[in-house]
Every structure is written in structure tokens, then in C-alpha cells.
Amino acid sequence: MAVRLLGIDPGLRHTGWGIIDVAGNRLTHVADGAVHSDANCSLAERLVQIHDALSAVLEQYRPDEAAVEETFVNANAVSTLKLGQARAVALLVPALAGLAVAEYANNMVKKAVVGQGRAEKAQVQTMVRMMLPGCQIGSPDAADALAVAICHAHHRSSWAMWRKGEAKAVSLSRPGRGKGPAEGGEGEGLWAAAPPSQAKRYPTPQETERARILRRDSTEVEKLLWQKLRNAQLGAKFRRQEPIFGFTVDFVSHDCRLIIELDGGQHAEQTAAHDARRTKLLEQAGFRLLRFWNNDVADNLDGVLTAIKARIDETPVLRRPAATDSPSPGPAGHPLPGRERDLEDERA
């Protein structure tokens, strides 16, 4: 059954909106447009205009969920405050209609659509048209709103986990075990206490396909670092663009429980809350995170590798199953696809 998503790119002068249907890994364009407020009116009247226009969009298209882009903080405090007030309306309208509302930073939206967080607007518009064949985008604001909706389509599963985690402590039990006892003792059964082969939920087909696309379209910086991480050159086996808990992490060593992210958590201030939730979830599952700027890798690769090597040496590498070991069961009794991924990375 298709889920209808509303994306909103808030602005006081122009607020873009876009609606897509999501069925499995298929995205379908439904509608898009922009709300324009009258600059000759007072601020209060302009906010009412945005409210009424967005309310009409919800009434006409009946979306199931909404996503709003986070405010970009700039040097002009007055402009930032006005944008924040418009964004508040963009959050309020779907919330009043009973919709769950997600929020995404600008660079996260760009990375979900283009593959990197510093893409130009023209690149975003081009990728939106490619991902939604046949759509005729009405304006740049509408294109940005559709990009927000696409980003939400990619991150809905992890976002749902965050919402549960904010309401109550999340039990990270191993797949299929509920809140039963962990191996070797009683308790909540945290994934952190499970063997590496069980310490993640199985990715959805959409997440697997998204990871495959990101591996294929790796940035030059990602390729540069991957050349040094592949084939266990630093003493631990890494994989690249791996789906974990709905996220696609840049590099991960399950042996050392180490994740390496490029540009993660170091962009703008508005990404702090997102990265805090993401980091908390991964750390609860026993992972450690290292984050670097892209220019750290480009300008000081040796320093980055030294930091990674030091973190690897802090933890003994967990024993990988020998060739004679029985493969860990995957969904419905199928073996985990780890060896297939290893072969793919060796060919890359």
C-alpha cells in the first residue's frame, strides 16, 4: 500500500511544497507548488497566508506523513528569526492535521538525493527529476520541497525509531527476540551484547538499494579513504556504504564495532540534534564513531589514518567465523549476505 508524503521547504516569501507516493522502493510524483506571501502585509498576516495555503494543500491531497527542512542559520539574525516563524507555521499545519512531522537538515536532504551534502541547487533539481520521472516541477522552492519528501522516504524507518526512543527508552533487542534475555545473562537483550553477526537488524530492500547507489556514486574523498581502508590494510576489515538501523554509514568494521563518517555531525549547528540521536542509537548497539571533514581526508590523509588506526588498536578484533563455521542465519533461515558484500568490495 502506498504511503503519501508531504515535503515542505519553509520560507517567509516562498514556501515550497511537494507530495510523493511511496510504494516499496518506488517513488511517484503527485503534486508540487509554492505558497507566496504578500510582502506588503504585516508579518502576522503573511503567516496566516502561509497557514491557510498549506492547510488547503493538506485538505486536497491528504498526505499520511510530513517532513520539513530545518532552518539554515545565517549572519542576519532578523532574517533568521522571520524564517523560523515561517518554519513554525510549516510544522504547525501538518501537526494540527494529526500528521507525524519529521525534520531534516539541508545537507542531509542533499545527501539523500544527490549523494553529497554540499550539492548545488541545480544538482538537486536534476536528481529530483530523475527520481520522479515525468514530473514538471513548478519552481525551485517546489523542487526543494520534493527533495525533502524524497529524503523522508529514505529515512522513514530510522526516523520512526527515533520517535519511539523519544517517547520511551528503546529496547535494542536482537531481531526476533523481543525483550527476552540476552545471550549469557538476563536483561533487555541489547544488541551490544550480541555477537557481531546478530548486532544489526536486516536492512529493507530500499535501504539496500540506496546503499548500492551510494557505493556506485562514491565521492572522490570517499574513494580516497576507501583505498586505504579496503583489504584490511589497517588491521581490520571495513565495508563501505553499509545500511545499519536505517542509516547508511560511510565505512564500518563490524569486527572492531567502528563506524567512520565523513562530514557527519560537523556541518551546521542545526544537525546536532539529528547526529546526537543517530550517535546514541549506534552507541547503544556497541558501535564507536569517528567523524572527519572531507577536507581532513583530502589535506591530511595520514593524520586521519593515524586516528583510525589508534581507534582500531584500542579494541581487539573480534573473531570472524572460519570457513568451516556454519553461516549465521539471516531472515527466513537464509545465510547473511556478508561474503557477497566482501566480494563486491574486493572488485570495486
C-alpha positions in Angstrom: 0.0 0.0 0.0 1.4 3.4 -1.0 2.2 6.0 1.7 1.7 9.6 0.8 4.4 12.0 2.0 4.4 15.8 2.1 7.7 17.7 1.9 7.9 21.4 2.9 10.7 23.9 2.2 9.8 26.8 4.5 10.3 30.4 3.7 8.5 33.7 4.6 8.3 34.9 0.9 8.1 31.5 -0.8 7.3 28.2 0.9 7.7 25.2 -1.4 5.6 22.0 -1.0 5.8 18.7 -2.8 3.9 15.4 -2.5 5.0 12.0 -3.4 3.6 8.4 -3.1 5.9 5.7 -1.8 5.2 2.1 -2.5 8.1 -0.2 -1.7 11.1 1.3 -3.4 9.0 3.2 -6.0 8.6 6.9 -5.7 5.8 8.6 -7.6 5.3 12.3 -8.1 1.8 13.5 -7.1 1.9 17.3 -7.0 4.1 20.3 -6.1 3.8 24.0 -5.8 4.8 27.1 -3.7 3.0 29.3 -1.3 3.7 33.0 -1.7 3.0 35.6 1.0 2.3 39.3 0.3 5.4 41.4 1.2 3.1 44.4 1.6 1.2 42.8 4.5 2.2 42.6 8.1 4.2 39.6 9.4 1.2 38.2 11.2 -0.9 38.4 8.0 1.8 36.8 6.0 2.0 33.9 8.4 -1.8 33.5 8.1 -1.4 33.3 4.3 1.1 30.5 4.6 -1.1 28.7 7.2 -4.2 28.9 5.0 -2.4 27.8 1.8 -0.7 24.8 3.4 -4.0 23.8 5.1 -5.6 23.8 1.6 -2.8 21.6 0.3 -3.4 19.1 3.1 -7.1 19.2 2.6 -6.8 18.4 -1.1 -4.1 15.8 -1.1 -4.5 14.1 2.3 -0.8 13.1 3.0 0.0 10.4 5.6 3.2 12.0 6.9 5.1 15.3 6.5 8.7 16.4 6.6 10.1 19.9 7.0 13.5 21.2 6.2 15.4 22.7 9.2 16.2 26.3 9.3 19.6 27.4 8.0 21.1 29.9 10.5 22.8 32.8 8.7 24.5 36.0 9.9 21.4 38.2 9.7 19.5 37.5 13.0 16.4 39.3 11.9 16.1 37.2 8.7 16.8 34.0 10.6 14.0 34.9 13.1 11.5 35.6 10.4 12.4 32.3 8.6 12.0 30.5 11.9 8.5 31.9 12.3 7.5 30.7 8.8 9.0 27.4 9.6 6.9 27.2 12.8 3.8 27.5 10.6 5.1 24.8 8.3 5.5 22.5 11.3 2.2 23.5 12.9 -0.1 23.0 9.9 0.5 19.2 9.4 0.8 18.7 13.2 -2.7 20.2 13.7 -4.0 17.9 11.0 -2.7 14.9 13.0 0.3 14.1 10.9 3.6 13.0 12.3 6.2 15.5 11.2 9.9 14.8 10.6 12.7 17.4 10.3 15.8 17.1 8.2 18.9 19.4 7.9 19.6 20.8 4.5 22.8 18.9 4.0 21.0 15.6 4.9 18.4 16.3 2.2 21.1 16.9 -0.4 23.0 13.8 0.6 19.8 11.7 0.3 19.0 13.0 -3.1 22.4 13.7 -4.7 24.8 11.7 -2.6 26.8 14.6 -1.0 25.7 17.2 1.5 27.2 20.2 -0.4 25.5 19.8 -3.7 24.3 22.8 -5.7 20.6 23.6 -6.1 20.8 22.7 -9.8 22.1 19.3 -9.0 19.3 18.7 -6.5 16.7 19.7 -9.1 18.2 17.4 -11.7 18.2 14.4 -9.4 14.6 15.1 -8.3 13.5 15.0 -11.9 15.5 11.7 -12.4 14.0 10.1 -9.3 10.4 11.3 -10.1 10.2 10.6 -13.9 7.7 12.7 -15.7 7.2 15.4 -13.1 7.1 19.0 -14.2 8.5 21.0 -11.3 6.8 24.4 -10.9 9.6 26.3 -9.1 13.0 25.9 -7.3 11.1 26.0 -4.0 8.9 23.1 -5.1 11.9 21.1 -6.2 13.5 21.6 -2.7 10.3 20.5 -1.1 10.1 17.4 -3.2 13.8 16.7 -2.2 12.7 16.9 1.4 9.9 14.4 0.8 12.4 12.0 -1.0 14.8 12.3 1.9 12.0 11.3 4.3 11.1 8.4 2.1 14.7 7.1 2.5 14.9 7.7 6.3 11.4 6.9 7.5 12.4 3.7 9.3 15.2 5.3 11.3 13.0 8.3 12.0 10.3 6.1 13.4 12.8 4.5 15.7 13.9 8.0 16.9 10.2 8.9 17.7 9.8 5.7 19.8 13.1 6.5 21.5 12.0 10.0 22.5 8.8 8.6 23.9 10.4 5.9 26.0 13.7 4.0 26.2 14.2 1.9 23.1 15.0 -1.8 23.7 17.6 -2.8 21.2 16.8 -6.5 21.4 18.2 -8.8 18.8 15.9 -9.5 15.8 13.0 -11.7 16.7 13.8 -11.8 20.4 11.7 -9.0 21.8 12.7 -8.1 25.3 13.9 -11.6 26.2 17.2 -12.3 28.0 20.5 -11.7 26.2 22.9 -14.5 25.4 24.9 -15.3 28.5 22.6 -13.4 31.0 19.4 -11.8 31.9 18.2 -8.3 30.9 17.0 -6.3 28.0 18.9 -8.2 25.4 20.7 -5.2 23.9 22.3 -5.7 20.5 25.6 -4.5 22.0 25.7 -7.8 24.0 25.1 -9.9 20.8 27.7 -11.4 18.5 28.6 -9.2 15.5 26.6 -11.4 13.1 23.4 -10.6 15.0 24.2 -7.0 16.1 22.1 -5.3 13.5 18.6 -5.5 12.1 18.3 -6.6 8.5 18.1 -3.7 6.0 15.0 -3.2 3.9 15.2 -3.6 0.1 15.0 0.2 -0.2 17.9 0.7 2.2 20.0 -2.0 0.4 19.3 -0.4 -2.9 20.2 3.1 -1.6 23.5 1.8 -0.2 24.3 0.2 -3.5 23.7 3.5 -5.3 25.9 5.4 -2.9 28.7 2.8 -3.3 28.4 3.2 -7.1 28.4 7.0 -6.9 31.1 7.5 -4.2 32.6 10.9 -3.9 36.3 11.4 -4.7 37.1 11.8 -1.0 35.2 8.6 -0.2 37.2 6.8 -2.9 40.5 8.2 -1.5 39.8 6.9 2.0 38.4 3.6 0.8 41.7 2.9 -1.0 43.4 2.9 2.5 40.6 1.0 4.4 39.9 -1.8 1.9 41.5 -5.3 2.2 42.2 -4.8 6.0 45.2 -2.6 5.4 44.9 -1.0 8.8 44.3 -4.3 10.6 40.5 -4.5 10.4 38.1 -5.4 7.7 35.9 -2.5 6.6 32.8 -2.3 4.4 31.6 0.9 2.7 28.1 2.4 2.5 26.5 -0.1 4.8 22.8 0.2 5.9 22.6 0.0 9.7 19.3 0.7 11.6 18.0 2.7 8.6 21.2 4.8 8.3 23.7 4.3 5.5 27.1 4.7 7.2 30.1 5.6 5.1 32.5 2.9 6.5 32.0 0.2 9.1 34.2 -2.5 10.7 31.9 -5.0 12.4 35.0 -6.7 13.8 36.0 -3.6 15.8 32.5 -2.2 16.1 33.8 1.0 14.5 32.0 3.4 12.1 33.7 6.1 10.2 31.6 9.0 8.8 32.7 11.8 6.5 31.3 15.2 7.3 28.9 13.6 9.9 27.9 15.9 12.7 30.3 18.7 11.7 28.3 20.7 9.2 26.0 23.3 10.7 24.6 23.7 14.2 21.2 22.6 13.1 22.4 19.0 12.5 23.4 18.5 16.2 20.1 17.0 17.4 19.9 14.6 14.4 23.5 13.4 14.9 23.0 13.1 18.7 20.1 10.7 18.1 21.9 8.8 15.4 25.1 8.5 17.6 23.1 7.4 20.6 21.4 4.6 18.7 24.6 3.3 17.2 26.5 3.5 20.5 23.7 1.7 22.3 24.3 -1.1 19.8 28.0 -1.2 20.7 29.5 0.9 17.8 32.0 3.6 18.2 32.0 6.6 15.8 34.8 8.6 14.2 33.9 11.6 12.1 36.0 13.7 9.8 35.6 16.6 7.5 36.0 15.9 3.8 39.0 18.3 3.7 40.5 16.4 6.6 40.8 13.4 4.3 41.9 15.5 1.3 44.5 17.6 3.1 45.7 15.4 6.0 45.1 11.8 5.0 48.0 10.5 7.1 46.6 12.1 10.2 43.1 10.6 9.5 44.6 7.1 9.1 46.6 7.5 12.3 43.4 8.4 14.2 41.6 5.4 12.7 44.5 3.0 13.4 44.6 4.2 17.0 40.9 3.6 17.5 41.3 0.1 15.9 44.1 -0.8 18.2 42.0 0.2 21.3 39.8 -2.9 20.7 40.8 -6.4 19.9 39.4 -7.6 16.6 36.5 -10.0 17.2 36.9 -13.4 15.8 35.5 -13.8 12.3 33.8 -17.1 11.5 36.1 -19.6 9.9 35.3 -21.2 6.6 34.2 -24.3 8.4 31.8 -22.4 10.7 28.1 -22.6 10.0 26.9 -19.3 8.5 24.8 -17.2 10.8 21.2 -17.5 9.8 19.6 -14.5 8.0 15.9 -13.8 7.6 13.8 -17.0 7.0 16.9 -19.1 7.6 19.0 -17.7 4.7 22.7 -17.0 5.3 23.7 -13.4 5.9 25.0 -11.7 2.7 28.3 -10.7 4.2 30.5 -12.7 1.8 28.6 -11.3 -1.2 29.3 -7.8 0.1 33.0 -8.7 0.7 33.4 -9.9 -2.9 31.7 -6.7 -4.2 34.1 -4.5 -2.3 37.1 -6.5 -3.5 36.0 -5.9 -7.1 35.5 -2.2 -6.5 
